[in-house]
Amino acid sequence: MTLENSNITVTIQDIAKMIDHSLLHPTMTDEDLKQGCQLAKDLGLASACVKPYATSMAKNYLSGTDVLVCPVIGFPAGNSSIKVKVFEAQQVVQEGAQEVDMVVNVGKVLGLQWDYIYEEINAINSAVVAGGAILKVIFETDYLQSQHIIKLCEICSKIGVAFVKTSTGYGFVKQNNAYNYTGATIENLKLMRQHCPPNVQIKAAGGVRTLDDLLTVRSIGVSRIGATASLAIIDEARKRGISDTPTTVTFIYGLGAKCQ
């Protein structure tokens, strides 16, 4: 894909409220969690994505703000049973989760066991919605072909989940004795937007690291990203004159090295 300049009009709040700040690294300590939640508060981000055990702590740290608590379940491989995922969903919403990200059972997707996938997503969505939260369904697109993504979009649309999401950020695939990872791509995001109705939003995750990345996916209908580089994105937005009032900014359309 050839890189090109594009324009978009945004506010700093538009950008901040697109970002789910990822606090999911395996080595993350409670102190790291506290600092990450403080950063999400300071920047006014959409949410802090946390591990299930950290739901209550994050809820406490973010109290009194509009930054949401978004634990992840079945993360990162999606291999727990449906009952376990439902239980995990029920626990985190009881502890104050306002959004929940879940990972589908990728093996069942690749095996074309669509009845199982429908049952899994529907059961978890029901548990999450009953607790007053919304669900984002992670496909882990690195493992999938277009036909799998389209079918997942159809299932999620039928159930009426809040979001479909590309990736966990941790779906490394061993190829030729090395671990490679792509994450979100423009092609897959466009495919997801095409095959979901407007009420099902799109979240891009995995490799969305810069302001240009964020503005690129926004321009194709993505309303949320998952990021660890939240501060760098907001700092760059401010450096480029984006403020509280609508500002037209030029950006490079593409997702990093993946658009070469």
Backbone as a ProteinNet text record, in pm:
[ID]
protein_1_A
[PRIMARY]
MTLENSNITVTIQDIAKMIDHSLLHPTMTDEDLKQGCQLAKDLGLASACVKPYATSMAKNYLSGTDVLVCPVIGFPAGNSSIKVKVFEAQQVVQEGAQEVDMVVNVGKVLGLQWDYIYEEINAINSAVVAGGAILKVIFETDYLQSQHIIKLCEICSKIGVAFVKTSTGYGFVKQNNAYNYTGATIENLKLMRQHCPPNVQIKAAGGVRTLDDLLTVRSIGVSRIGATASLAIIDEARKRGISDTPTTVTFIYGLGAKCQ
[TERTIARY]
84.1	0	87.5	58.4	133.9	91.1	189.8	159.5	109.4	9.3	-43.7	-92.8	-98.1	-146.8	-298.5	-361.7	-505.7	-533	-653.7	-693.9	-814	-821	-934.9	-951.8	-1074	-1100.8	-1138.3	-1063.6	-1081.8	-1053.2	-1094.4	-1052.1	-961.9	-894.2	-809.8	-895.3	-1019.3	-1109.5	-1151.4	-1171.8	-1203.9	-1096.3	-972.3	-859.9	-850.4	-857.9	-846	-954.4	-1076.8	-1188.1	-1192.6	-1093.3	-1076.4	-984.5	-915.7	-806.6	-846.8	-836.9	-839.7	-693.5	-654.5	-514.6	-487.3	-394.6	-368.3	-273.4	-323.2	-243.9	-245.1	-190.3	-209	-79.4	34.6	159.7	174.2	225.7	235.6	313.3	409.1	492.2	439.1	322.2	270.1	242.5	295.3	275.9	157.4	118.5	10.3	49	176.1	221.8	213.5	249.2	234.9	89.2	0.2	-143.2	-187.6	-144.5	-181.9	-134.6	-9.1	45.3	-26.4	-61.1	-131.1	-270.3	-339.4	-472.1	-462.9	-358.3	-339.8	-317.7	-239.4	-216.2	-347.1	-426.4	-555.9	-645.1	-641.9	-717.5	-665.4	-534.2	-474.1	-503.2	-506	-526.7	-673.9	-760.9	-902.8	-936	-873.4	-891	-1027.1	-1058.6	-1187.2	-1192.3	-1088.9	-1090.2	-949	-937.9	-816.9	-849.7	-777.3	-796.2	-704.5	-763.9	-688.9	-715.8	-630	-651.2	-767.5	-836.9	-955.5	-931	-816.6	-792	-780.7	-751.3	-727.8	-852.5	-967	-1088.6	-1122.6	-1126.5	-1163.6	-1062.9	-934.6	-831.6	-845.6	-864.4	-878.9	-1003.9	-1111.1	-1235.1	-1211.1	-1134.9	-1102.9	-1015.4	-912	-821.7	-892.1	-991.7	-1059.2	-1188.6	-1217.3	-1339	-1346.9	-1466	-1486.3	-1447.4	-1408.6	-1373.1	-1466.9	-1457	-1535.6	-1452.5	-1334.8	-1253.3	-1309.8	-1345	-1412.4	-1313.1	-1362.1	-1283.4	-1320.5	-1218.8	-1243.2	-1151.6	-1193.9	-1115.6	-1129.1	-1030.9	-1031.4	-1055	-1131.7	-1156	-1117.9	-1083.2	-1034.1	-909.1	-829.4	-718.9	-585.1	-493.9	-505.9	-542.5	-551.7	-565.5	-709.4	-803.3	-943.2	-980	-897.9	-914.6	-999.1	-1045.5	-1128.5	-1263.3	-1327.6	-1460.6	-1561.6	-1676.9	-1781.5	-1822.3	-1840.9	-1883.1	-1781.8	-1654.5	-1550.2	-1549.8	-1564.2	-1567.3	-1689.5	-1803.4	-1923.9	-1903.6	-1847.1	-1820.7	-1726.1	-1621.8	-1525.7	-1594.2	-1682.4	-1756.6	-1845.8	-1914.8	-2003	-1924.1	-1808.2	-1725.6	-1680.5	-1631.5	-1576.4	-1686	-1805.1	-1910.8	-1961.2	-1960.1	-1997.3	-1898.3	-1774.3	-1670.1	-1660.6	-1748.4	-1754.6	-1711.6	-1684.8	-1647.8	-1761.8	-1727.3	-1826.6	-1817	-1702.6	-1680.9	-1601.6	-1619.1	-1546.6	-1497.5	-1368.9	-1314	-1298.6	-1345.1	-1329.6	-1260.3	-1190.9	-1125.7	-1205.8	-1238.5	-1311.2	-1221.2	-1282	-1207.9	-1164	-1037.7	-988.8	-988.6	-957.4	-958	-1095.2	-1198.8	-1335.8	-1370.9	-1318.9	-1340.7	-1274.9	-1149.2	-1078.3	-1139.6	-1202.4	-1272.7	-1412.6	-1450.3	-1581.6	-1697.1	-1674.6	-1777.5	-1858.8	-1939.3	-2007.3	-2116.9	-2179.4	-2279.6	-2214.6	-2094.8	-2021.3	-1986.3	-1936.1	-1895.6	-2015.5	-2128.8	-2249.3	-2287.5	-2287.6	-2325.1	-2230.5	-2100.4	-2001.6	-2022.7	-2027	-2039.2	-2173	-2278.2	-2411.2	-2419.9	-2363.3	-2368.2	-2289.5	-2173.1	-2090.8	-2153.4	-2204.5	-2270.6	-2389.1	-2467.1	-2582.6	-2539	-2430.8	-2380.4	-2329.8	-2260.6	-2204.6	-2315.1	-2409.8	-2518.6	-2605.9	-2629.5	-2708.5	-2643.5	-2511	-2438.6	-2422.7	-2485.8	-2482.1	-2361	-2288.6	-2168.6	-2189.4	-2088.6	-2093.2	-1975.9	-1990.8	-1891.4	-1820.3	-1687.4	-1606.7	-1552.7	-1568.3	-1529.2	-1401	-1296.1	-1165.2	-1154	-1123.7	-1113.5	-974.4	-869.1	-728.7	-707	-713.9	-717.6	-590.5	-477.6	-356	-376	-463.9	-485.6	-589.2	-658.5	-780	-766.3	-856.2	-872.5	-996.8	-1013.5	-1125.1	-1259.1	-1275.4	-1405.5	-1438.6	-1335.1	-1357.4	-1400.1	-1332.4	-1364	-1505	-1543.9	-1679.2	-1783.8	-1762	-1859	-1867.7	-1755.6	-1757.7	-1833.6	-1814.3	-1889	-2038.5	-2077.9	-2219.4	-2277.5	-2203.9	-2250.4	-2260.9	-2156.6	-2157.5	-2268.4	-2294.9	-2401.5	-2537.2	-2556.4	-2683.5	-2708.7	-2604.2	-2616.4	-2632.5	-2568.5	-2577.9	-2474.6	-2350.6	-2244.5	-2212	-2144.3	-2113.5	-1999.8	-1895.9	-1776.6	-1727.7	-1665.5	-1575.7	-1435.5	-1336.9	-1200	-1103.6	-998.1	-906.9	-824.7	-760.1	-648.1	-630.4	-550.7	-516	-389.7	-303.7	-170.2	-69.6	-117.3	-30.1	-43.2	-97.7	-122.9	-5.8	109.3	228.5	219	256.8	249.4	390.8	429.2	563.5	569.4	658.4	674.9	823.4	869.6	1011.1	1105.1	1074.4	1158.5	1166.6	1068.1	1060.8	914.9	893.5	757.9	722	620.7	578.5	437	409	275.8	242	121.6	77.9	-19.5	-123.2	-224.5	-320.7	-364.5	-464.4	-407.2	-487.8	-453.1	-570.2	-540.1	-645.1	-742	-688.4	-773.4	-875.9	-830	-921.6	-1019.3	-974.2	-1064.4	-1174.7	-1139.6	-1240.8	-1338.6	-1285.8	-1371.1	-1469.9	-1421.4	-1507.4	-1613	-1572.7	-1670.1	-1776.2	-1733.9	-1825.8	-1930.1	-1890.2	-1977.6	-2041.7	-2035.4	-2106.7	-2197.7	-2316.3	-2403.8	-2346.6	-2398.5	-2345.2	-2348.4	-2443.9	-2453.1	-2344	-2274.6	-2160.9	-2034	-1964.7	-1846.8	-1722.2	-1618.1	-1494.1	-1381.7	-1303.8	-1185.6	-1062.5	-962.2	-834.6	-732.7	-664.1	-561.9	-448.7	-330.8	-213.5	-145.3	-44.9	32.1	-19	-120.5	-169.3	-95.8	14.2	108.4	127.9	80.6	109.2	-20	-8.1	-123.4	-170.7	-78.3	-118.2	-192.4	-145.9	-218.4	-362	-377.1	-510.8	-599.5	-546.9	-627.5	-660.9	-569.7	-597.3	-717.2	-715.6	-826	-955.7	-945.3	-1065.8	-1129.8	-1046.2	-1098.1	-1171.2	-1151.2	-1220.4	-1329.8	-1366.8	-1482.2	-1454.8	-1329.7	-1294.9	-1320.6	-1385.8	-1418	-1336.4	-1256.8	-1175.6	-1047.6	-938.6	-814.9	-766.8	-688.8	-617	-471.9	-414.2	-279.1	-204.3	-74.1	16.4	84.6	85	153.1	59.4	-31	-133.7	-73.6	24.7	84.7	152.5	225.6	294.2	194.5	80.6	-22	-79.8	-115.1	-173.1	-70.4	54.9	159.7	177.6	176.8	192.6	74.5	-45.9	-165.1	-151.2	-107	-90.3	18.1	127.8	236.4	188.9	92	43.5	-77.7	-101.8	-200.4	-342.5	-363.9	-499.2	-535.9	-654.6	-693	-836.7	-893.2	-1031	-1132.3	-1092	-1181.5	-1148.2	-1246.7	-1220.3	-1104.6	-1010.4	-889.1	-870.9	-843.9	-814.7	-665.2	-631.7	-492.1	-462.2	-341.5	-295.2	-223.4	-251.3	-186.1	-147.5	-52.1	-12.1	-105.2	-177.1	-272.7	-196	-209.3	-140.9	-113.7	-82.2	-49.1	95.6	182.7	324.8	384.1	469	540.3	446.6	326.9	235.3	175.1	189.3	130.9	231.8	352.1	454.3	412.4
-119.1	0	123.9	217.3	340.7	437.9	497.2	594.8	723.9	785.5	910.8	996.3	1126.4	1219.5	1231	1238.8	1259.4	1364.4	1417.3	1516	1465.6	1506.5	1471.7	1582.6	1605.9	1707.5	1640.1	1670.5	1605.5	1703.7	1667.3	1735.2	1641.1	1696.7	1612.6	1512.1	1551.1	1458.3	1343.6	1372.1	1265.7	1158.4	1203.6	1109.6	1032.5	1103.6	1038.7	932.7	965.2	873	760	753.3	636.1	532	568	483.5	402.8	270.2	179.9	156.4	206.8	196.8	55.2	-13.2	-154.2	-170.5	-237.5	-267.8	-419.2	-490.7	-635.6	-715.5	-647.7	-721.9	-825.6	-944.8	-1050.8	-1012.1	-919.2	-883.3	-763.6	-714	-592.8	-613.5	-524	-529.7	-441.6	-449.6	-363.6	-216.2	-186.9	-48.8	-0.6	-89.7	-55.6	-26.6	-108.5	-88.7	47.9	82.3	210.7	327	319.5	425.9	432.5	316.5	313.4	372.6	343.5	401.8	553.2	596.9	741.4	808.7	745.4	801.2	807.8	701.9	701.7	813.9	839.6	951.4	1084.5	1102.1	1229.5	1264.1	1161.8	1184.2	1182.2	1137.5	1130.4	1028.2	909.2	806.2	738.5	652.1	581.5	481.7	399.3	295.6	252.6	178.3	104.6	-43.2	-111.9	-256.6	-328.9	-410.5	-472.4	-622.3	-691.4	-833.9	-850.2	-963	-978.6	-954.3	-1000.9	-985	-838.7	-753	-611.4	-526.2	-586.8	-509.5	-416.6	-470.4	-388.4	-277.9	-310	-208.6	-96.2	-132.4	-31.8	52.7	-12	60.6	165.6	128.5	222.1	336.7	304.4	408	506.1	458.3	541.1	602.4	582.3	635.7	786.9	835.8	978.4	1033.7	946.5	988.7	920.1	960.5	893.4	790.6	754.9	648.7	514.4	430.3	305	194.6	94.6	-23.1	-136.3	-189.3	-291.3	-411.4	-508.7	-630.7	-719.1	-805.5	-900.5	-1040.6	-1122.5	-1259.4	-1358	-1480.5	-1578.8	-1529.9	-1450.4	-1375.5	-1441	-1452.4	-1405.2	-1512.4	-1638.9	-1745.8	-1789.7	-1752.1	-1784.9	-1930.6	-2004.2	-2149	-2201.6	-2114.8	-2162.1	-2211	-2296.7	-2344.8	-2230.7	-2251.8	-2149.6	-2118.8	-2221.6	-2199.6	-2115.3	-2141.7	-2065.9	-1920.6	-1900.2	-1762.9	-1686.9	-1753.8	-1689.2	-1653.8	-1746.4	-1719.4	-1600.8	-1598	-1488.4	-1355.6	-1357.8	-1237.3	-1190.5	-1283.3	-1248.7	-1188.3	-1244.6	-1193.8	-1050.8	-1023.6	-889.2	-783.2	-817.3	-714.9	-692.2	-795.7	-778.2	-687.1	-688.4	-606	-467.2	-435.9	-300	-276.8	-384.7	-366.4	-300	-203.8	-137.1	-183.4	-236.2	-298.9	-426.8	-525.1	-651.4	-689.6	-722.3	-778.3	-928.7	-1006.8	-1152.4	-1201.8	-1315.9	-1379.2	-1502	-1511.9	-1629.9	-1753	-1869.8	-1995.1	-2009.8	-1974	-1968.4	-2106.3	-2209.4	-2344.6	-2384.1	-2345	-2372.8	-2293.3	-2169.8	-2090	-2158.2	-2198.6	-2262.5	-2397.8	-2461	-2586.3	-2567.6	-2441.1	-2406.1	-2455.5	-2457.9	-2502.2	-2380.1	-2332.3	-2204.3	-2209.3	-2323.2	-2334.2	-2312.9	-2370.5	-2351.4	-2203.9	-2141.1	-2000.5	-1911.8	-1939.4	-1861.2	-1877.6	-2002.4	-2028.1	-1955.8	-1959.8	-1896.4	-1745.4	-1680.7	-1535.5	-1491.7	-1561.6	-1525.3	-1538.5	-1646.6	-1668.3	-1560.5	-1526.5	-1425.3	-1287.6	-1256.9	-1127.5	-1113.1	-1219.7	-1214.3	-1186.8	-1252.7	-1232.6	-1090.3	-1038.7	-904	-799.1	-811.4	-714.3	-718.6	-839.2	-852.1	-778.9	-765.9	-693.7	-545.8	-497	-354.8	-309.4	-403.6	-369.2	-402.5	-375.7	-410	-500.4	-573.8	-674.1	-637.1	-657.5	-650.4	-791.3	-838.3	-974.5	-970	-1032.8	-1033.6	-1156.5	-1131.3	-1239.8	-1303.9	-1229.6	-1266.4	-1298.7	-1192.9	-1205.1	-1263.7	-1261	-1321.7	-1469.2	-1535	-1678.3	-1707.4	-1605.9	-1626.9	-1583.4	-1636.9	-1593.5	-1505.1	-1439.5	-1347.1	-1413	-1538.3	-1604	-1625.6	-1648.3	-1663	-1529.3	-1422.8	-1290.3	-1249.5	-1273.9	-1239.2	-1315.7	-1445	-1524.9	-1478.3	-1445.7	-1394.5	-1262.5	-1177	-1050.4	-1077.3	-1173.4	-1206.7	-1257.7	-1342.8	-1396.6	-1285	-1204.1	-1094.8	-994	-971.1	-878.4	-933.8	-1062.3	-1125.5	-1119.5	-1143.5	-1139.3	-995.5	-903	-761.7	-719.7	-771.1	-726.9	-580.8	-516.9	-374	-349.9	-434	-417	-551.2	-548.5	-655.5	-596.7	-680.6	-632.5	-725.3	-668.2	-748.2	-847.6	-799.2	-874.8	-850.5	-937.6	-919.9	-835.7	-837.6	-780.5	-884.1	-1006	-1112.5	-1241.3	-1233.4	-1354.2	-1393.6	-1410.4	-1441	-1581	-1590.1	-1714.9	-1755.1	-1880.2	-1925.8	-1958.1	-1888.9	-1909	-1909.1	-2017.5	-2026.9	-1998.6	-2063.9	-2054.7	-1914.5	-1830.2	-1696.5	-1666.4	-1583.2	-1545.5	-1412.7	-1416.1	-1298.4	-1258.7	-1128.9	-1080.4	-959.4	-956.8	-844.6	-756.7	-816.9	-737	-674.9	-554	-487.6	-454.2	-475.4	-432.3	-354.3	-266.1	-188.3	-281.1	-382.4	-476	-542.4	-592.9	-661.3	-565.4	-445.1	-346.5	-306	-286.6	-255.4	-370.9	-492.5	-611.4	-618.2	-591.6	-594.4	-485.1	-364.3	-256.1	-287.9	-349.3	-383.1	-485.9	-578	-690.2	-677.9	-558.9	-531.6	-410.9	-409.9	-292.8	-178.9	-57.4	58	44.3	-31.4	-43.3	-132	-208.8	-288	-210.7	-163.3	-80.7	-168.1	-105.1	-175.5	-123.7	-218	-182.8	-243.5	-159.3	-202.3	-217.2	-329.5	-351.9	-434.1	-414.9	-483.5	-400.6	-323.4	-247	-108.6	-60.4	76.9	162.3	225.5	284.2	434.8	493.5	634.5	711.8	843.4	927	901	887.8	859.3	725.7	626.5	498.3	519.2	592.6	616.5	690.5	794.6	872.4	791.8	704	615.9	527.1	459.2	366.4	441.9	560.8	642.9	676.8	706	747.4	635.5	510.2	398.3	338.7	411.8	372.2	300.9	300.4	241.4	344.7	302.9	397	377.3	270.9	246.3	174.8	203.6	128	79.2	-26.8	-69.6	-28.1	33.7	87	87.1	65.1	90.1	225.9	278.4	404.3	523.6	518.5	621.6	760.4	772.1	901.9	959.3	875.1	921.5	971.2	902.6	943.4	1079.9	1096.9	1224	1336.2	1310.1	1411.8	1457.4	1362	1396.4	1478.8	1443.2	1519.7	1665.4	1686.4	1822.9	1897.6	1829.1	1892.4	1937.7	1866.1	1898.4	1991	2050.6	2157.2	2112.9	1985.3	1937.5	1979.9	2039	2099.8	2064.3	2141	2117.8	2155.3	2236.5	2276.1	2195.6	2171.4	2090.8	2146.2	2058.8	2096.7	2003.7	2060.2	1978.7	1949.9	1822	1780.6	1688.7	1700	1611.2	1493.2	1373.7	1253.8	1162.9	1073	973.3	853.1	824	713.4	581.9	498.4	368.5	324.9	195.5	141.8	98.9	193.9	165.3	88.5	-7.1	-84.5	-174.7	-199.1	-293	-234.1	-105.4	-44.9	-27.9	-84.4	-73.3	-153.1
0	0	0	-88.1	-97.2	12.3	77	180.1	116.5	177.1	125.1	239.9	215.8	316.6	308.6	424.3	432.3	539.7	540	640	718.1	844	927.9	1031.7	1073.7	1175.3	1306.7	1412.5	1542.6	1654.6	1774.6	1896.6	1975.7	2075.3	2160.4	2237	2269.1	2338.3	2247.6	2118.4	2022.8	2024.1	2025.6	2022.5	2153.6	2266	2396.5	2415.9	2373.9	2395.5	2293.2	2206	2119.6	2182.4	2290.4	2340	2463.2	2450	2565.2	2603.9	2720	2763.2	2813.3	2746.8	2775.6	2893.6	2998.8	3118.5	3137.9	3040.6	3031.6	3021.4	3026.5	3012.1	3123.1	3092	3193.6	3318.2	3305.9	3421.8	3500	3463.7	3527.2	3676.6	3757.7	3902.7	3942.6	4068.4	4118.3	4110	4131.1	4120.1	3975.4	3882.2	3740.4	3706.6	3761.8	3739.4	3790.7	3911.5	3971.1	3883.2	3839.3	3755.3	3621.2	3564.7	3438	3447.7	3556.3	3577.5	3597.2	3666.9	3685.3	3550.5	3463.6	3330.7	3251.6	3257.8	3188.7	3239.4	3370.7	3429.1	3378.9	3384.2	3346	3199.5	3114.5	2972	2933.1	3023.9	2994.2	2888	2896.9	2795.5	2808	2712.3	2714.2	2828.2	2840	2944.1	2977.5	3086.9	3119.9	3105.7	3017.6	2999.9	3097.4	3183.6	3292	3297.9	3372.3	3397	3495.2	3490.7	3575.9	3724.9	3776.7	3920.8	3961	3863.1	3892	3878	3851.9	3826.7	3942.8	4062.4	4178.6	4204.5	4190.4	4211.3	4109.3	3982.6	3878.6	3901.5	3943.8	3972.9	4080.7	4180.8	4289.5	4239.1	4161.8	4111.6	4018.6	3944.7	3844.6	3896.6	4023.3	4082.5	4065.3	4030.8	4015.5	3880.2	3786.4	3651.1	3551.9	3425.6	3322	3245.7	3299.1	3239.9	3285.8	3191.7	3222.7	3259.2	3330.8	3366.2	3270.1	3201	3098.6	3120	3201.9	3214.2	3090.6	3072.9	2961.9	3018.2	2945.3	2990.9	2880.7	2923.4	2828.7	2757.9	2826.6	2764.9	2797.7	2700	2562.4	2460.8	2502.9	2402.6	2377.2	2464.5	2441.1	2462.1	2537.2	2541.9	2658	2746.4	2857.4	2805.6	2884.5	2846.3	2852.2	2789.2	2791.3	2934.7	3016.4	3154.8	3231.5	3210.7	3279.9	3232.8	3102.3	3050.5	3103.8	3109.9	3163.2	3309.6	3387.2	3528	3544.1	3461	3467.3	3433.9	3334	3296.3	3411.2	3472.6	3584	3699.3	3727.2	3836.9	3812	3691.7	3668.8	3664.9	3613.8	3615.2	3756.8	3839.3	3979.2	4051.1	4007	4069	4006.8	3912.4	3862.2	3719.3	3643.1	3502.6	3426.6	3343.5	3258.1	3113.6	3077	2947.4	2970.9	2884.8	2895.4	2756.1	2746.1	2622.6	2640.5	2542.8	2548.1	2422	2433.6	2319	2279.5	2150.4	2103.7	2109.3	2103.1	2091.5	1946	1920.6	1783.1	1717.1	1794.5	1738.1	1687.1	1761.3	1717.2	1591.5	1582.1	1461.1	1341.4	1356.6	1246.3	1210.3	1308.4	1283.4	1228.4	1206.7	1150.3	1237.5	1368	1461.3	1506.4	1414.3	1432.9	1537.8	1557.7	1664.1	1800.3	1818.7	1943.9	1962.2	1857.2	1865.7	1896.9	1832.9	1862.4	2009.1	2057.4	2197.1	2292.7	2262.8	2349.8	2356.9	2241.8	2240.4	2298.6	2264.6	2314.5	2466.1	2520	2665.1	2739	2687	2752.9	2738.8	2621	2602.3	2696.8	2712.5	2802.5	2945.6	2988.7	3124.8	3144.7	3045.8	3055.5	3056.3	2964.1	2955	3080.9	3134.2	3256.7	3373	3368	3472.5	3444.2	3337.1	3307.5	3228.9	3167.9	3091.8	2943.7	2863.2	2721.5	2687.1	2575	2536.9	2407.8	2408.2	2286.6	2259.2	2137.7	2100.8	2018.7	2070.7	2004.9	1914.3	1786.5	1688.8	1684.9	1712.3	1689.9	1542.2	1462.3	1317	1255.4	1325.7	1271.1	1237.5	1310	1289.1	1181	1132	1054.5	909.1	826.2	688.4	680.1	565.1	548.4	575.7	530.9	549.9	697.6	780.1	924.1	985.3	944.1	997.1	960.1	836	791.5	871.4	891.7	966.6	1111.9	1173.1	1309.6	1317.2	1218.4	1214.7	1205.9	1125	1110.7	1242	1311.1	1439.4	1543.1	1552.9	1650.8	1620.8	1494.4	1455.4	1493	1471.3	1505.7	1656	1733.6	1879.5	1928.5	1860.9	1899.4	2001.3	1988.1	2079	2050.9	2144.3	2128.1	2029.7	2035.9	1952.7	1901.2	1784.8	1742.5	1737.9	1765	1785.4	1713.4	1656.7	1576	1658.2	1763.9	1819.8	1969.3	2030.6	2172	2189.9	2088.9	2104.2	2150.8	2180.4	2230.8	2149.9	2028.2	1949.8	1862.9	1921.4	1843.1	1782.9	1654.4	1580.6	1540.9	1572.3	1537.2	1388.5	1318.3	1174.8	1142.5	1078.5	1038.5	1155.7	1268.6	1388.3	1448.2	1416.2	1477	1508.2	1607.9	1645.3	1580	1496.5	1421	1460.8	1446.3	1481.7	1398.4	1343.4	1262.1	1338.4	1398.3	1467.2	1368.7	1398.3	1314.2	1176.9	1072.1	936.8	878.8	786.5	721.4	649.6	582.8	508.9	600.4	715.4	807	872.4	904.5	964.9	867.8	742.5	642	624.7	628.2	615.7	732.3	852.9	971.8	965.6	921.8	910.8	805.1	696.8	587.5	630.7	719.2	752.4	890.8	950.2	1075.1	1054.9	1114.3	1105.7	1189.2	1172.2	1243.5	1395.5	1449.3	1595.2	1654.1	1571.9	1619.1	1583.9	1686.8	1665.6	1645.2	1593.7	1560.9	1650.2	1705.8	1784.2	1717.3	1694.2	1636.9	1748.4	1749.1	1852.2	1793.4	1848.2	1798	1691.1	1728	1631	1601.5	1673.2	1655	1757.9	1714.1	1810.1	1796.2	1686.1	1660.9	1636.6	1639.2	1607.4	1465.3	1369.7	1232.6	1223.5	1299.9	1303.5	1351	1461.2	1517.2	1417.7	1355.5	1261.9	1136.3	1097.7	983.7	1012.4	1126.5	1154	1181.4	1239.9	1260	1125.3	1027.3	896.7	824.2	866.3	801	890.4	995.5	1073.8	1204.3	1249	1378.3	1487.3	1596.4	1703.5	1830.4	1837.2	1956.3	1915.3	1985.9	1967.8	2103.4	2102.3	2220.6	2205	2307	2292.2	2424.3	2414.8	2527.2	2510.2	2387.3	2357.1	2370.2	2465.3	2479.7	2500.4	2588.9	2617.8	2493.6	2420.9	2300.7	2196.7	2184.2	2087.8	2125.3	2252.1	2296.5	2288.1	2325.5	2315.8	2171	2077.8	1936.9	1887.9	1933.3	1894	1938.5	2060.2	2111.3	2035.3	2003.5	1928.9	1790.6	1736.2	1602	1604.9	1721.8	1731.6	1755.4	1783.9	1811.8	1953.6	1967.8	2095.4	2130.7	2223.3	2266.1	2158.3	2064.7	1955.6	1830.6	1744.7	1624.1	1541.9	1511.2	1440.7	1321.5	1204.2	1086.5	1082.5	1077.3	1083.4	965.3	913.6	806.6	869	818.2	869.9	755	782.6	684.3	697.2	590.6	590.3	577.2	679.5	679.7	821.5	838.4	970	973.3	1002.7	1021.7	905.8	940.1	837.8	759.9	815.3	748	621.9	599.1	480.4	368	382.9	278.1	155.6
[MASK]
++++++++++++++++++++++++++++++++++++++++++++++++++++++++++++++++++++++++++++++++++++++++++++++++++++++++++++++++++++++++++++++++++++++++++++++++++++++++++++++++++++++++++++++++++++++++++++++++++++++++++++++++++++++++++++++++++++++++++++++++++++++++++++++++++++

